[in-house]
Each structure stands twice: as C-alpha cells, then as structure tokens.
Amino acid sequence: MPHIKPRYLNGQRGTGHHASFDGIANHTLALNDIVIAVGYDGDRIKWAKADADDFARINGVMGIADHAAATGERVRIVSHKLITGVDTDSATAVGHPVYLTDTAGAWGVAEGTCSVVVGSVVADDAATGAVLLAPAHCISAIHTDGTVKTS
C-alpha cells in the first residue's frame, strides 16, 4: 500500500483553512470541478471528474479542483471551497443542497441521475448567489445493498 508523503499535503489559506492534496489529473480538469480519487502515481493520488450517472465515479473520496490542469499535470485538490457570483435562483432558499450533476465534474442545484450532495447554497440569487462545496463531507448515493439511489 502506498504511503502519501506529508510533503504532498498542503495547508490551504485564503478560501478557508483546510488541507489540500497535491495530486495528478487523470484527465483534463477545470477550475472548481468536483473530482474523485481514482488511483495513484508513485505517492500522489490521481483525480478524475466525478459524475452522477457513472456508478464508478460517485462513491469515494471527493474534492474540488482548485485550478485547471491537463492530463498528467499536477493539480491541487481542496476539501471545501466557497464559490461566489453563481446563479442559485432555482434553489428554494439558503441551505438548499448542491448536487453532483450528470455532466462529469459539474455541480448544480438540481439532482443528477443519482442524488449525490456535494455542498449547499449559502446565498440565493440569480447573479450574486454563492455555494459552499464540500463533497468530502456530504452524503453518499449508495445504499447498503449496493444499489444506486435514483430519487
């Protein structure tokens, strides 16, 4: 079993105080993509886009890409992140769940094929809305019998 070296875990400040992973992009990632651990390369974790309609990409350790990265490049993955200036008007109110969508890496206030909560709305507005993404701290979409929750 590989050992994650402490030098690949970084304290993150500015968007909140939390740890981040210095990982490898398994394929092209965009800023604020929801990602999931899919393997490792040496002693770094590989990250791919999470996807609510792909059973293999909804259950496991998730995070948020803190910047864009091409396939094979280093990428910083954070455990939670405040995203401002987004449209959250279709949310019912502050506290409404933010879900992983059927578009790989994407999140929104509407559920995807599987109900995977990855954060919550903290400001409800069409232009100045905000969400707090925290996929590592949210609910799994898998039932104990191994079936996927679909509603």
C-alpha positions in Angstrom: 0.0 0.0 0.0 1.5 3.4 -1.0 2.2 5.9 1.7 1.1 9.5 1.0 4.0 11.7 1.9 3.4 14.7 4.1 5.0 17.0 1.5 2.0 16.3 -0.8 -0.5 17.5 1.8 -0.6 21.3 2.0 -2.3 23.7 4.4 -4.6 26.0 2.3 -5.5 29.5 3.3 -7.4 32.3 1.6 -10.5 30.2 0.7 -10.8 28.8 4.2 -8.3 26.9 6.3 -8.1 23.3 5.3 -5.8 20.7 3.8 -5.3 20.1 0.1 -3.8 17.3 -1.9 -1.0 17.8 -4.4 -2.2 15.3 -6.9 -2.2 14.3 -10.6 -5.0 15.0 -13.1 -6.2 11.7 -14.6 -7.7 13.7 -17.5 -8.3 17.4 -18.2 -9.8 19.2 -15.2 -11.3 22.7 -15.0 -11.4 25.1 -12.1 -14.0 24.0 -9.5 -14.6 20.6 -11.0 -15.8 18.0 -8.5 -13.3 15.2 -8.6 -12.9 11.7 -7.2 -9.7 9.7 -6.3 -9.2 7.0 -9.0 -5.7 5.7 -8.3 -2.2 6.8 -7.7 1.1 7.5 -9.4 4.1 7.0 -7.2 2.9 8.6 -4.0 0.4 11.1 -5.5 -3.3 10.5 -5.8 -4.8 10.6 -9.3 -8.0 12.6 -9.7 -10.8 12.3 -12.3 -14.1 14.2 -12.7 -16.9 12.8 -10.6 -20.1 12.0 -12.5 -23.7 11.3 -11.1 -24.6 9.0 -13.9 -21.4 6.8 -13.7 -21.5 4.3 -10.8 -17.7 4.2 -10.6 -17.5 8.0 -10.2 -19.9 8.7 -7.4 -18.7 6.9 -4.3 -15.3 7.5 -2.9 -13.0 10.3 -1.7 -14.0 13.5 -3.5 -12.7 17.1 -3.6 -12.6 20.2 -5.7 -10.1 21.1 -8.4 -8.5 24.4 -7.2 -7.3 25.3 -10.7 -7.4 23.9 -14.2 -5.0 21.0 -15.1 -4.3 19.0 -18.3 -4.0 15.2 -18.2 -0.9 14.1 -16.2 -0.3 17.6 -14.7 -0.1 18.3 -11.0 -3.3 19.6 -9.5 -4.2 21.0 -6.1 -7.4 19.4 -4.7 -9.2 21.1 -1.8 -11.7 19.6 0.6 -14.1 22.6 0.5 -14.5 25.8 -1.3 -16.7 28.9 -1.4 -17.9 29.7 -5.0 -19.4 33.2 -5.4 -21.1 35.0 -8.3 -23.1 32.0 -9.5 -26.8 31.6 -10.3 -28.6 29.9 -7.4 -32.0 31.4 -8.1 -33.6 28.0 -8.7 -32.7 26.9 -5.2 -35.6 27.1 -2.7 -33.5 29.0 -0.1 -30.2 29.3 1.6 -29.3 25.8 2.8 -30.6 24.1 -0.3 -28.4 21.2 -1.3 -25.9 21.4 -4.2 -25.7 18.2 -6.2 -23.2 16.4 -8.5 -24.8 16.5 -11.9 -24.7 14.1 -14.9 -22.1 16.3 -16.6 -18.7 15.0 -15.4 -17.2 17.3 -12.8 -20.2 19.7 -12.7 -22.4 20.7 -9.8 -25.8 22.4 -9.6 -28.9 22.9 -7.5 -30.8 20.2 -9.5 -30.1 16.5 -8.9 -28.4 14.3 -11.4 -29.2 10.6 -12.1 -28.0 9.8 -8.6 -28.7 12.1 -5.6 -25.1 13.0 -4.6 -25.0 16.1 -2.3 -21.7 18.0 -2.7 -22.4 21.2 -0.8 -25.1 23.8 0.0 -26.3 27.1 -1.2 -25.1 30.0 1.1 -26.6 32.9 -0.9 -29.7 32.5 -3.1 -29.6 34.9 -6.0 -29.5 34.8 -9.8 -26.4 37.0 -10.1 -24.7 37.1 -6.8 -25.5 33.6 -5.5 -22.9 31.5 -3.6 -22.4 27.9 -2.8 -20.1 26.1 -0.3 -18.8 23.0 -1.9 -17.7 20.2 0.5 -18.0 16.9 -1.3 -15.7 15.1 1.2 -18.2 15.9 3.9 -21.5 15.0 2.2 -23.9 12.2 1.7 -23.2 9.0 -0.3 -25.6 7.9 -3.0 -25.1 4.2 -2.5 -27.5 2.1 -0.5 -26.1 -0.6 1.8 -27.3 -3.3 -0.6 -25.1 -1.7 -3.3 -27.9 -0.2 -5.4 -27.7 3.4 -6.5 -30.2 5.9 -5.1 -32.1 7.4 -8.0 -34.6 9.6 -6.3 
